């Protein structure tokens, strides 16, 4: 199997443009400057799609049909909803109107290069989430999601705008009959995310003695310049590695603590442990965790992959990933990012972001193929 990241980029860029068009439409409606902070194409395990979509204060679904068929799921946090309702002065009726405007802006971009139009249905408050998940573009138990995060100036609130196309419509939209590129090729990548996430969870639990819960795992196909927006501005502590071998990659294992000293308490049993000791513990935990899933990648190809000594980091999430974006910016337009989120008790969340080199897309695809074959044999 060969995966052409340029083909992925073609519809990822369309999603990026659609997200910004949606923000522009919202700005026209409200008169408040709006911006699209994040746009990504995500491949999500269908069983984890509900978790990926999240559980926000208010959620609205808008169906659409035509050149592309599917639905948008818009999740509003309370700050965003209150701000929009105050500005428009129509109370709760504001959110369905915002959902309608955002969806129209997004699908107009998708319809621009197609001879067919895209019609949208009236918005509804989301009540049957199971149906939304069931009807999504699911291929080999994977769902494709185009996500944008829209923000308004002068407020901390966010609207999370997720577009879930229907599988048949999406497949015919993004592939040509004679094209080598196929959605099923990409779908195998979910095995890379699943195996990596399970290995990370297992190693974290073994090393800390704390129950580790895998929240969700997915693969992002994102424009390189958008890489920093995959994390928020919360303070993270962790370790950065580089791997060399059949697949070169950058690996970030980062801990977000809700209480100061929670990571040191978890690893050393002492929230007041010295900074040097805490940094060493974080780096060692990251090293063992990264080795665990990189070894599984190597085993899938019957080879070895070496990892570097860890570099300790403590910074805002976006700042950490900005260095990764800079490293890949001259080598590719779009990059695949393997993501996992694991909680360790109530106070610590671990985020693992792995950035395989775009130049090794074929090898990563081979790993995905072999892991998918192994999973099929075990089932």
N, C-alpha and C positions, 0 to 999 in steps of 0.2 A: 504494500500500500504506500502511496505517496500523497502527502497532503501539501497543497499549494497555499501557503499563507497569503500570497497575493490575492487568491480567490476569496479567502476569508476576509481580507482587507477590503475587498470591493463592497461587500454588504455591511461590514463593520463601519466603513466610512459613511455609507448611506445612513446607518443608524446614528452616527455621530452628528451628521447634518440634520437629521430628523429631530434629535434632541434639542439642538440649538434653535431650530425653527419653532419647536414647541415652546421654548422659553420666550422667543420673540413674540409669539402669539399671546402668551400670558401677559407680557409687558404691555402690549397694545390694549388688552382688556382692562388691566388694572391701573395703568399709568405708572407702575412701579418698575424700576430697572430689574430685569430678571436675567439669570445666567444659568447655563447648563454646566454644572461642576463635574459631572462624571457621565460618560457614555461608554458602555461596554457590551460586547456580545458574550454571553455566558452559556456554557454547556453544563447543565445541572442534572444530577441523578434524579430521576422522576420521583423517587421515594422521598427525596429531600427538598422538593420544590416548594412545599408549603413553608418550610423553615427559611429557605432562601428569600421568599417573597416577604417574610416578616409579618409582624402583627402590630399594625399601626393604629392610631387613635381613630381614624376614619378611612375607609377604603371604598372605592367606587370602580365599577367595571364598565367598560365601553366596548361593545363588539363592533367589528367592521367587516366588510365583504367586498370582493371585486378582484382587482389585480393581486391583492394579498388579503387573505382571510384570517381572522383571529380575534383577539381581544386585548385591550389594554387594562392593566390593573394599576390604579393610582392609589398610593398610600400617603395620606397626609398626617404629619404629626400635629399636635395640638397648637403649637406656636404658629405654624404656617396657616392652619385653618382659621385660627382667630384673626390673624392679620388680614387675610383675604376677605373674610366676612365683614370685618370693620371697614375696609377700604371700599367694598362694593355696596355696603349698606343694605344687603338683602338677606342677611342671616344665613341659615343653613342652606338656602337655595344657591348660595355662591359656589359651593364645592362641585355640584353636578355641572354647573356652567363652566367652571375651570377645567374639569375633566374633559368636557366636550371640546373646549378650545385647544387644550394640549394635544389631544388625540388627533384632531383635525390637522394641526400643524405638523405632527409627526408623519401621518400617512400621506400628506400631500407630497412629501419628498419621495416616498416610495412609489407613488403613482406617476411622478413626473416623467419617467423614462419608459412608461408602459402605455400601450394603446388603450388599456382598460382603466377606468376610474376606480376609486375606492370609496364606498359609501359607509358612513358610520351610523350606528343605531343610537337611540337615546340612552344616556347613562343611567345605570342602576347601582344602588348601594349593594356592595358585595355580600351576599348571604350564603351562596352555595359554592364555597371554595373548591370542593371536591370536583365539581363539574369543570371549573376553570382549569384545574390541574389535569384532569382526564382528557380534555380537548386540546391541550397544548401540543406543540410540535414535538411529539415523543417518538424517537427512533432508537431502537435497541435499549429501551428503558432510560433514555436521556431526553431532556427537554432543552430547546434553544430559547433563550430569553434575551431581548434587547432591553437594557436598562439605562435610564437617564435619571440623574438627580438634579432637580430644579430648585434654585433658591432665589429669594427676593432680597433686595438690599434692605437694610435697616431692620432685618429680623433674623433670628437664628434658626427659624423653622425650615423644613425641607419637604418637598414633594418627591416621593420616589415613584418614578413612572416606568412601569415594566410592560413591554409588549410581548405577548405570547402568540406567535403565529400558529395556525393549524398546520399539521404535518404535511398533508398533500399539497396545499397551496404554497407553503414555504419551499418545499422541495422543487416544485416546478418553477418557482420564481427565481431561485438563486442558481439553478443548474441548467445547462443546455443538454439536449438529448445526446450529443456526441462528446460531451465534456468528460474528462477523466475525473474531475472533482465530484465527489458525492458526499452527501450528508452523513451516510453511514461510515465513511472514512473518519470523519471528525468524531462521531459518536464513540468510537473505541477509546478516545482520549479520556473518557470518564473513568476507565479502569486505572489509568495512571493516577488520577486524583483520589480514587477510592483506596487503592493499595497504599498510596503515600499517607493518606489521612489515618488509615487503620494502623500503620506502622508507627506513626508519630504518637497516636493515642496510647498504644501499647507501651512504647518506650517511656513516655512521660509518666504513666501510671507506675511502671516498674521502678523508675528512678526516684520518684517522689513519695511513693506509698499513699498517694491520694487518688481517689476515684477520678478518672479522666473520662469526660463525656464528649464524644464527637458531635458537634453541633451541626455542621454541614461541610461538604467539600464540593468544589466545582472547578471548572477551567474557564478562565477569561481569555477571550481573543480581543485585545485592546490596542488602539493606536499607541505607539511608544510614548508620545507626549502626554498621554492620559495615565500612564502608569502610576505617578504619585497619588492620584486621586483614588486609587484602590484602597488606601487607608485614610483614616481621619486624622485630625490634628492632635489626638490624644497622645500623651507621653508613653513611649514604649521603651522597654529595655530588652536587649537580646543579643544575638550574635549573627554575623554575616559570614558566609562561606562561599568558596568557589569550588566547583568540581571540574575535573579534567578527565577526559577519556573519550569514549564513543559519543557521549553527550556532555558538552561543556555547559555549565549553568551557574547561576548565582542563587544562593539559598538564604532566605531571611527567616530566622526563627525568633519571634518577638513576643514579649509578655506585656500585657496590659493589666495593671493592678488597680483594683477599685479602692484599696486602702494602702497608704504608703507603708513600705516594708513587707508587703504581702508575699512578694517573690522570695525575699531573703528568709522569711519565716517558713515558707514552703520548702525551700531547698536546704536550709541550715538549721531550722528550728529556732531561729533568733532574728526577730525583726530589726534588731539594732546591730546586726553583724557589721563589721567594718566594710567599707566600700570595696577594697581590694579583694577581700574574701568573697563578697557577694558577686562581684564581676567574674571571678574565677569559676564560681559555681554555675552561674548562668551560661558561661561559655562552654563548660564541660557538658552540661545538660544538652545544650544545643548541638554539640559535636556528636554525642552518642545518638541523639534523635535523628540528626541529618544522615548519619552513616546508616542507620537502620533502613530508611526507605531508599537511599541511593544504592545500597547493596541489592535491593530487590529489583531496581531498574537494571543493574548490571547483570543479575542472574537471568533476567528475561532474555538477554542477548548472549549469555554465556561468556561474559567478559568481565573486566574490572573497571571501576570508575573511582578515581582518587579524589579526596576532598582536602582542601587547605586547612591550615590552622585557623581557628575562629578569630574574627575581629569583633570586639565588644562594641555595642552601640547603645546609646541612651539619647533619644531625640523624639520629636514629633513624627508620627507615622509618615506623613507626606514627605518630610525632609529625608527620612531614611530611604524611601523609594526613589527620591529624586536622583540620587547617585546612580541607581540602577538604570533609570531612563537615560541619563547622560551617557552611560557606557554603551547602550544599545542604539542610541539615537542615530548614529551614522551608518548603522549596518542593516536596519530594517525599518519598515513603516509600521508593521503590526507584530505583536509578540504574543505567544501563548503563555499564560501564567497559571500554574497549578496552585490552587488555594485550599487551605483547610483551617477550620476554626474549632478549637478544643477548649473546654472549660476544665479547670482544676479546682474543684471546690467552689465556694461562692465568691471568692475574691480575686481569682486569677484567670485570665483568658489568654490562650496561646494562639497566635496567628502565624501560620506558615505560608510563605509565598516563595515559590520556586520558579525561576526564570530560565528555562532552557534556551540556549542560543538559537536564534532563528535559522542560523546556518546548519543546525543539526535537526531540522524539522523532520527529515526523512528517518533518522535514527529514533527520534522520539515516537514517530508513527509506528516503527517496527516494535518498539517496546510496548506501545498501546495494543498492537495486534496480538503479541504474544501473551500479554496479561489477560486480554479478553478471551483468548483461546483457553488459557488455564482456568479462568473463571467458568467458562462454559463446560469444561470437563468435570469440574467439581460440583456443578449444579445438577 
